[in-house]
Amino acid sequence: MGQVHPMPIQSEDRDAAADKPCATVRSIDSAHCGLCGAKLGARSLRYHVVSPQSCESTITVCHTCRKAALSEGYRPAE
């Protein structure tokens, strides 16, 4: 897992930010396939695809749905 670095602090916010604790980052253990709804566990393969109708958002899909989606015009999200 990557490390999170804080954003540079503006000069006027420096004193106010010194009193606040740093936020913690946790990983998401599971998700669901955007097409079939199957639960994607921590070790499941996940793929991100872009809909041919809307390129604004990506969909997380399982391995089986990825093959079907690519044949239907979805594109891999990169």
N, C-alpha and C positions, 0 to 999 in steps of 0.2 A: 504494500500500500504506500502511496506517495505521502510526502509530508506537506503540511499546510504552512505557508508563511504569511504573516500579517501584512496587510496593505500599509503603505507609508502613511504616517500620521501627519495631518495638517498642523501647522504651528499653533493655531488657536485651540485645537482639540487635544494638544499634548498633555496638558495638566488634567483634563477630565478623563482621558483614556488611561492614565497611569493608575487610577483607582479601580478600574474594571478588570475582572479576571478574564483570562483567555478562554475562548469557547473550545469545547471538546468535539472531536469528529468521531462518529461511529459508522461502521459499515452496515449496509443493508443486507441482512441475511437471506431474504427471499423477496421475490417479485412474482408477477403473473404475466403470462404471455398475453400480448395485446390483441391477438387474433382468436386463440382458442380458449384462453383463460386458465391454462394449466399452470400450476404452481412451479416456479423456478427456484429451486433451493440454492444454497450457497455454492454447491459444486456443479450445478447445471450449466450447460452451455447457453449463452445468451447472445443474441444477435440484434443489431439495431438496423432497421430498414426505414426507408422514406416512402410514403404513399405516392402513387403516380398522380393523385388528385390534389394533394396538398404537400408542398415541399417545406412547409414551415415547422413541422414537428416530426420527431422520430418515434418509432414504435419498437418496443422491446419484444422480441418473439423467440419461441423455442426453436430447436433444430428442425423439427418436422415442418412447422409453419414457415420457416425461412425458405425451405426448398419450394413450397407451394407459392409463397409470396413472390419470389424471384421469377417464377414462371408466369405470374399474373401481372407483371409490370412494375413491381416494387423494386427499388434500388437499394443497394447497401449504403448505409449512412457512414460517412467517413469524416 
